[in-house]
């Protein structure tokens, strides 16, 4: 009888369920797992948002560059330079140049403007969407993120024997006539920047695309040998 009683007692103990300590431990484990899942989900969403902003910046830069390259490069008879500079005042060109230090190509390109442009002139191509006065392109805002677009267009000179297109030694302004042995090219730099999101550094995120345009009607060819 004692053995049967002991077995019944053990069975009764097994049916009592979890103790308060066990419940607390179980809840704690579930909380840790849930917190980890939420953190991972938030991180995934943030990463996706950063990628989306980068994709938008690339698209904006590409569209802007297409607009620039589609513009005529023919000479403005009044200024003697390409019509791509039409309406770009010296002050506004200098302002966007000064706002873009350190970007590739900025220090090796001559600033170019329209000598006949005034503060009321409308440039053919937007200069800086952060200062849109008279510019043809308004700032781009997507889901609360503002994208600033700077379009720097200037001149550089490339040695006909090859090498990088840059400034001429000892000349702070471009010469009126194209120097012998050099080709005058137009450098276009499109810089898209935004500051939203933890994925950006303290100075913000940027994306840049650059190209060279040849304004010569009769293109020059480099022949080796």
Secondary structure as UniProt FT lines:
FT   HELIX           2..14
FT   TURN            15..16
FT   HELIX           20..69
FT   TURN            77..79
FT   HELIX           83..85
FT   TURN            86..87
FT   HELIX           90..98
FT   TURN            99..102
FT   TURN            104..105
FT   HELIX           106..108
FT   STRAND          110..111
FT   TURN            115..116
FT   TURN            119..120
FT   HELIX           129..131
FT   TURN            133..134
FT   STRAND          140..142
FT   TURN            143..144
FT   STRAND          145..159
FT   TURN            160..161
FT   TURN            169..170
FT   TURN            180..181
FT   STRAND          182..194
FT   TURN            198..199
FT   TURN            202..203
FT   STRAND          205..214
//
